[in-house]
């Protein structure tokens, strides 16, 4: 089960557009209250699961990049 930390770009009712690794995706906000543009959210299968701090989001992104780099080196 893979979850993404991403930054919300815009909010329209119960939907948000968010940036995930440079890609823009639409995500449901039905499970999370009080999401505003600029908030970091944890997304799984198109649903925001919770708001997270910028520090937690950046650390998660760093760890994912580290895993990706290790996988690239293993594939050589």
Secondary structure, 3 states (H helix, E strand, C coil): CCCEEEEEEEEECCEEEEEECCEEEEEECCCCCCCCCCCEEEEECCEEEEEECHHHHHHHHHHHHHHHHHHHHHHC
